[in-house]
């Protein structure tokens, strides 16, 4: 019973954190950076590492990360992320992960916390246009988790 209560409490806490998160359309970008946490809670670097390595973010499809060397086939499209925690501040990293196009207009990096303004988003693998509301690729807590992980990548 104690374990079940703990699990229920954890699920409820996670739900409350995401319920308090701003909608992707309400996020304030200043010079590409997002100063405020999207959840009001610190990100979990270990969870961020999972998202980076073939998780929902699949960041290594485009970026090389030495800390993820156990995984094969790191991408070469985007810049390497070693030392990124020294090169960018937390607000800058949050902005880049949420919607890199605000800082780098010509980037091919996906906007991970965006729900509108797409030219033609597909519906799964059908090749047909999506209908209805679009969910962001990562939720607010996942953005915070990835940022927490990126901040650990020091020179």
Backbone as CSV, one residue per row, in Angstrom:
resi,resn,N_x,N_y,N_z,CA_x,CA_y,CA_z,C_x,C_y,C_z
1,UNK,0.823,-1.191,0.000,0.000,0.000,0.000,0.866,1.254,0.000
2,UNK,1.967,1.221,0.760,2.868,2.359,0.837,3.458,2.676,-0.542
3,UNK,3.872,1.631,-1.291,4.432,1.817,-2.623,3.397,2.402,-3.569
4,UNK,2.161,1.902,-3.504,1.095,2.415,-4.364,0.836,3.879,-4.074
5,UNK,0.795,4.254,-2.791,0.582,5.651,-2.422,1.701,6.535,-2.950
6,UNK,2.930,6.033,-2.863,4.074,6.786,-3.352,3.988,6.979,-4.860
7,UNK,3.602,5.937,-5.582,3.472,6.033,-7.039,2.375,7.014,-7.408
8,UNK,1.223,6.929,-6.741,0.111,7.845,-7.021,0.535,9.282,-6.729
9,UNK,1.224,9.499,-5.607,1.686,10.844,-5.268,2.657,11.368,-6.315
10,UNK,3.552,10.511,-6.810,4.515,10.923,-7.833,3.814,11.298,-9.125
11,UNK,2.826,10.489,-9.518,2.078,10.778,-10.749,1.314,12.083,-10.607
12,UNK,0.678,12.287,-9.453,-0.057,13.533,-9.235,0.880,14.734,-9.242
13,UNK,2.043,14.601,-8.608,3.005,15.705,-8.592,3.477,16.024,-9.997
14,UNK,3.739,15.008,-10.796,4.171,15.235,-12.183,3.071,15.917,-12.969
15,UNK,1.846,15.511,-12.745,0.713,16.135,-13.436,0.556,17.588,-13.055
16,UNK,0.754,17.900,-11.754,0.645,19.285,-11.317,1.741,20.134,-11.930
17,UNK,2.936,19.586,-12.038,4.044,20.343,-12.619,3.743,20.687,-14.062
18,UNK,3.200,19.734,-14.819,2.920,20.014,-16.216,1.692,20.897,-16.368
19,UNK,0.736,20.826,-15.400,-0.448,21.669,-15.472,-0.075,23.135,-15.268
20,UNK,0.978,23.393,-14.489,1.415,24.754,-14.233,2.325,25.289,-15.332
21,UNK,2.751,24.443,-16.222,3.669,24.856,-17.283,2.952,25.765,-18.265
22,UNK,3.651,26.767,-18.770,3.025,27.622,-19.783,2.809,26.835,-21.078
23,UNK,1.758,27.174,-21.760,1.540,26.589,-23.082,2.693,27.015,-23.978
24,UNK,3.055,26.198,-24.947,4.148,26.586,-25.845,3.952,27.971,-26.469
25,UNK,2.723,28.348,-26.716,2.459,29.663,-27.327,2.633,30.809,-26.334
26,UNK,2.722,30.496,-25.022,2.876,31.533,-23.994,4.313,31.704,-23.506
27,UNK,5.239,30.913,-24.015,6.630,31.000,-23.580,7.231,32.305,-24.105
28,UNK,7.914,33.017,-23.220,8.530,34.295,-23.579,9.999,34.070,-23.910
29,UNK,10.374,34.398,-25.139,11.758,34.306,-25.600,12.340,35.708,-25.642
30,UNK,13.538,35.875,-25.070,14.266,37.144,-25.120,15.608,36.879,-25.770
31,UNK,15.788,37.348,-26.987,16.999,37.073,-27.761,17.240,35.565,-27.879
32,UNK,16.176,34.816,-28.010,16.263,33.370,-28.169,16.297,32.595,-26.871
33,UNK,16.501,33.271,-25.737,16.596,32.611,-24.442,15.250,32.628,-23.719
34,UNK,15.055,31.657,-22.826,13.861,31.585,-21.986,14.346,31.626,-20.541
35,UNK,14.158,32.777,-19.889,14.718,32.999,-18.558,14.090,32.119,-17.491
36,UNK,12.781,31.963,-17.524,12.089,31.247,-16.459,11.954,29.766,-16.773
37,UNK,12.089,28.951,-15.745,11.848,27.521,-15.881,10.423,27.311,-16.389
38,UNK,10.238,26.330,-17.241,8.907,26.037,-17.765,8.041,25.315,-16.740
39,UNK,8.653,24.748,-15.715,7.903,23.971,-14.736,7.994,24.525,-13.324
40,UNK,8.984,25.354,-13.057,9.206,25.827,-11.702,9.933,24.813,-10.835
41,UNK,10.303,23.693,-11.427,11.050,22.673,-10.701,12.339,22.380,-11.454
42,UNK,13.397,22.017,-10.742,14.658,21.713,-11.433,14.518,20.507,-12.358
43,UNK,15.240,20.551,-13.439,15.271,19.404,-14.334,16.085,18.276,-13.742
44,UNK,15.852,17.069,-14.225,16.562,15.876,-13.783,17.545,15.494,-14.885
45,UNK,18.835,15.682,-14.629,19.861,15.427,-15.648,19.860,13.979,-16.122
46,UNK,19.606,13.029,-15.229,19.582,11.613,-15.625,18.439,11.346,-16.600
47,UNK,17.292,11.956,-16.355,16.167,11.807,-17.289,16.479,12.512,-18.599
48,UNK,17.127,13.671,-18.516,17.518,14.400,-19.721,18.461,13.587,-20.584
49,UNK,19.363,12.855,-19.942,20.304,11.989,-20.679,19.533,10.919,-21.446
50,UNK,18.497,10.357,-20.823,17.676,9.343,-21.495,16.948,9.939,-22.708
51,UNK,16.434,11.132,-22.556,15.718,11.788,-23.659,16.681,12.056,-24.812
52,UNK,17.896,12.449,-24.487,18.914,12.738,-25.499,19.296,11.497,-26.297
53,UNK,19.382,10.348,-25.612,19.942,9.151,-26.235,18.872,8.238,-26.819
54,UNK,18.335,8.633,-27.909,17.335,7.847,-28.637,15.986,7.855,-27.942
55,UNK,15.781,8.753,-26.979,14.489,8.908,-26.328,13.615,9.810,-27.176
56,UNK,12.678,10.466,-26.545,11.739,11.331,-27.259,12.450,12.437,-28.031
57,UNK,13.579,12.901,-27.505,14.315,13.961,-28.187,15.190,13.456,-29.314
58,UNK,15.793,12.277,-29.108,16.686,11.672,-30.092,17.747,12.664,-30.586
59,UNK,18.299,13.421,-29.667,19.250,14.483,-29.994,20.508,13.966,-30.688
60,UNK,20.931,12.743,-30.338,22.168,12.252,-30.948,21.984,11.843,-32.405
61,UNK,20.784,11.923,-32.917,20.597,11.692,-34.347,21.303,12.793,-35.140
62,UNK,21.450,13.967,-34.515,22.085,15.099,-35.193,23.346,15.595,-34.498
63,UNK,23.486,15.327,-33.190,24.604,15.849,-32.409,25.471,14.724,-31.852
64,UNK,26.760,14.963,-31.793,27.687,14.042,-31.133,27.845,14.479,-29.678
65,UNK,27.881,13.482,-28.772,28.042,13.745,-27.345,28.959,12.660,-26.783
66,UNK,30.155,13.022,-26.355,31.107,12.042,-25.834,30.556,11.282,-24.640
67,UNK,29.761,11.940,-23.802,29.196,11.294,-22.619,28.233,10.159,-23.001
68,UNK,27.766,10.146,-24.218,26.860,9.100,-24.703,27.587,8.156,-25.653
69,UNK,28.879,7.983,-25.439,29.719,7.185,-26.342,29.275,5.732,-26.456
70,UNK,28.550,5.233,-25.463,28.086,3.840,-25.538,27.045,3.637,-26.637
71,UNK,26.513,4.725,-27.153,25.527,4.643,-28.230,26.199,4.869,-29.576
72,UNK,25.810,4.100,-30.537,26.398,4.211,-31.877,25.667,5.274,-32.704
73,UNK,26.305,5.667,-33.761,25.702,6.512,-34.796,25.309,7.907,-34.318
74,UNK,26.236,8.623,-33.737,25.989,10.022,-33.391,25.956,10.829,-34.678
75,UNK,25.093,11.824,-34.703,24.934,12.628,-35.903,26.032,13.647,-36.090
76,UNK,26.104,14.147,-37.303,27.098,15.171,-37.653,26.435,16.389,-38.274
77,UNK,25.122,16.454,-38.217,24.397,17.585,-38.809,24.520,18.815,-37.929
78,UNK,24.277,18.623,-36.633,24.358,19.723,-35.682,25.722,19.768,-35.035
79,UNK,26.014,20.834,-34.307,27.319,20.929,-33.633,27.445,19.895,-32.528
80,UNK,28.668,19.487,-32.226,28.917,18.605,-31.103,28.501,19.303,-29.817
81,UNK,28.026,18.541,-28.858,27.514,19.141,-27.625,28.473,19.060,-26.451
82,UNK,29.668,18.513,-26.655,30.659,18.510,-25.581,30.974,19.962,-25.209
83,UNK,30.899,20.275,-23.930,31.203,21.622,-23.459,30.070,22.618,-23.601
84,UNK,28.914,22.171,-24.035,27.796,23.095,-24.250,27.363,23.777,-22.950
85,UNK,27.563,23.092,-21.814,27.222,23.684,-20.524,28.105,24.858,-20.153
86,UNK,29.267,24.974,-20.788,30.146,26.126,-20.582,29.887,27.227,-21.611
87,UNK,29.411,26.842,-22.780,29.209,27.815,-23.870,27.909,28.592,-23.775
88,UNK,26.890,27.978,-23.188,25.569,28.601,-23.147,25.056,28.634,-21.710
89,UNK,24.283,29.647,-21.390,23.664,29.748,-20.067,22.415,28.862,-20.016
90,UNK,21.897,28.651,-18.829,20.672,27.856,-18.678,19.511,28.455,-19.477
91,UNK,19.244,29.780,-19.387,18.157,30.344,-20.189,18.378,30.183,-21.700
92,UNK,19.633,30.312,-22.137,19.919,30.132,-23.568,19.673,28.688,-23.992
93,UNK,20.135,27.738,-23.187,19.906,26.325,-23.518,18.416,26.002,-23.528
94,UNK,17.664,26.542,-22.573,16.217,26.314,-22.527,15.569,26.846,-23.808
95,UNK,15.978,28.025,-24.239,15.429,28.588,-25.466,15.785,27.776,-26.696
96,UNK,17.027,27.305,-26.750,17.477,26.510,-27.899,16.708,25.197,-27.972
97,UNK,16.547,24.527,-26.837,15.838,23.246,-26.841,14.350,23.464,-27.130
98,UNK,13.763,24.478,-26.538,12.332,24.724,-26.738,12.033,25.086,-28.190
99,UNK,12.795,26.017,-28.743,12.577,26.441,-30.124,13.823,27.155,-30.634
100,UNK,14.743,26.390,-31.166,16.037,26.912,-31.615,15.905,27.972,-32.696
101,UNK,14.800,27.972,-33.415,14.621,28.931,-34.501,14.528,30.375,-34.001
102,UNK,14.238,30.567,-32.722,14.224,31.918,-32.164,15.627,32.483,-32.022
103,UNK,16.632,31.608,-31.870,18.012,32.062,-31.763,18.759,31.887,-33.083
104,UNK,18.437,30.815,-33.793,19.101,30.487,-35.055,18.026,30.275,-36.135
105,UNK,17.568,31.338,-36.777,16.445,31.236,-37.709,16.621,30.201,-38.824
106,UNK,17.849,29.939,-39.247,18.065,29.020,-40.364,18.362,27.583,-39.932
107,UNK,18.252,27.284,-38.653,18.564,25.935,-38.178,17.555,24.913,-38.696
108,UNK,17.999,23.672,-38.810,17.099,22.573,-39.150,16.679,21.817,-37.888
109,UNK,17.139,22.287,-36.724,16.778,21.638,-35.464,15.274,21.770,-35.235
110,UNK,14.631,20.666,-34.839,13.193,20.737,-34.560,12.904,21.673,-33.390
111,UNK,11.725,22.251,-33.390,11.253,23.054,-32.265,10.542,22.096,-31.318
112,UNK,11.167,21.777,-30.213,10.658,20.734,-29.334,9.492,21.175,-28.458
113,UNK,9.286,22.495,-28.281,8.162,22.982,-27.470,7.398,24.010,-28.292
114,UNK,6.777,23.538,-29.340,6.042,24.391,-30.274,4.812,23.612,-30.732
115,UNK,3.699,24.322,-30.904,2.461,23.657,-31.315,1.751,24.320,-32.482
116,UNK,2.250,25.456,-32.941,1.619,26.110,-34.081,2.652,26.785,-34.964
117,UNK,2.182,27.210,-36.141,3.073,27.885,-37.062,3.823,26.958,-37.987
118,UNK,3.391,25.699,-38.045,4.033,24.744,-38.940,3.499,24.945,-40.355
119,UNK,4.322,24.660,-41.348,3.889,24.791,-42.733,2.975,23.639,-43.117
120,UNK,3.416,22.430,-42.895,2.581,21.256,-43.184,3.132,20.093,-42.375
121,UNK,2.505,19.861,-41.254,2.965,18.776,-40.391,2.225,17.496,-40.772
122,UNK,2.969,16.416,-40.842,2.389,15.136,-41.239,1.747,14.402,-40.075
123,UNK,0.849,13.503,-40.387,0.165,12.685,-39.409,0.846,11.323,-39.355
124,UNK,1.772,11.165,-38.412,2.502,9.903,-38.301,3.270,9.620,-39.577
125,UNK,3.164,8.408,-40.059,3.879,8.013,-41.273,2.936,7.875,-42.466
126,UNK,1.749,8.453,-42.359,0.765,8.308,-43.434,1.025,9.239,-44.606
127,UNK,1.746,10.337,-44.358,1.975,11.321,-45.408,0.819,12.297,-45.548
128,UNK,-0.224,12.132,-44.744,-1.376,13.028,-44.779,-1.174,14.125,-43.748
129,UNK,-1.769,15.280,-43.999,-1.666,16.389,-43.067,-2.340,16.041,-41.747
130,UNK,-1.750,16.486,-40.654,-2.315,16.241,-39.328,-3.604,17.034,-39.176
131,UNK,-4.508,16.476,-38.412,-5.766,17.156,-38.123,-5.832,17.468,-36.642
132,UNK,-6.391,18.628,-36.293,-6.565,18.985,-34.889,-5.312,19.565,-34.266
133,UNK,-5.365,19.653,-32.939,-4.267,20.242,-32.185,-3.016,19.369,-32.268
134,UNK,-1.868,20.018,-32.225,-0.580,19.334,-32.289,0.077,19.437,-30.915
135,UNK,0.571,18.322,-30.408,1.304,18.321,-29.142,2.760,18.670,-29.411
136,UNK,3.437,19.309,-28.437,4.875,19.549,-28.613,5.626,18.224,-28.625
137,UNK,6.798,18.203,-29.234,7.606,16.987,-29.268,8.051,16.570,-27.868
138,UNK,8.365,17.541,-27.014,8.724,17.291,-25.618,7.819,18.130,-24.734
139,UNK,7.450,17.593,-23.575,6.662,18.402,-22.650,7.600,19.320,-21.853
140,UNK,7.023,20.186,-21.047,7.816,21.186,-20.320,8.848,20.542,-19.404
141,UNK,8.481,19.475,-18.697,9.440,18.834,-17.796,10.567,18.181,-18.582
142,UNK,10.263,17.602,-19.718,11.313,17.007,-20.549,12.279,18.078,-21.035
143,UNK,11.781,19.259,-21.374,12.667,20.374,-21.763,13.606,20.685,-20.603
144,UNK,13.055,20.810,-19.394,13.879,21.116,-18.219,14.887,20.005,-17.945
145,UNK,14.495,18.751,-18.161,15.412,17.630,-17.945,16.566,17.668,-18.941
146,UNK,16.286,17.939,-20.204,17.345,18.021,-21.223,18.280,19.180,-20.900
147,UNK,17.734,20.316,-20.497,18.571,21.467,-20.133,19.467,21.100,-18.953
148,UNK,18.922,20.415,-17.945,19.730,20.003,-16.790,20.884,19.105,-17.237
149,UNK,20.611,18.199,-18.160,21.674,17.325,-18.669,22.712,18.127,-19.457
150,UNK,22.264,18.990,-20.338,23.195,19.777,-21.150,24.115,20.622,-20.256
151,UNK,23.592,21.101,-19.145,24.416,21.896,-18.228,25.528,21.077,-17.588
152,UNK,25.417,19.752,-17.603,26.485,18.901,-17.057,27.613,18.696,-18.059
153,UNK,27.401,19.043,-19.311,28.406,18.815,-20.359,29.394,19.972,-20.378
154,UNK,30.426,19.865,-19.566,31.426,20.920,-19.407,32.705,20.537,-20.137
155,UNK,33.526,21.540,-20.451,34.820,21.302,-21.113,35.759,20.558,-20.192
